[in-house]
Amino acid sequence: MTEQHSPQFERGTDGPKVIVVGVDGSDSSLRAAAYAGGLARRQHALLAVVYVRPVMAGGAAMGAPVAETTDEIAEDLVAQIREATERTKGIFDVRWEFHTFPGDPYGGLVKAADELKADAVVVGASEQAGHRIVGSVAVRLVKAGRWPVTVVP
């Protein structure tokens, strides 16, 4: 008699099914989105485009319109993605979704990758000089060791 185990989700068994890409409007994040779109197309995977909406309690306390600004960024990113999708319609078909998660970039991407059951995560290389000292989001994602991470320059 053999034991029967209920099937559990296992990442990476039949090629990636969900590829998460973090976007923030920077050039490197948009290159990462293009690269991830190509991966998703070739692998017939879902491309989950994720914008992490910063939570800035301090800025809000000073009267800065933080929520409106981050919503505008998210709307602009969706518009750019839709435009790129329309330009390539009929040539490249990619299934994609847009998600926003609150928090810091690292925490938001970890939460997104977990909730969306990501098989791979793609991010752009950091364009901030301070990240060479403290460590970029990409380095922290790699060190987490939970998904294959591709860093696009």
Disulfide bonds with the S-S distance in Angstrom:
none
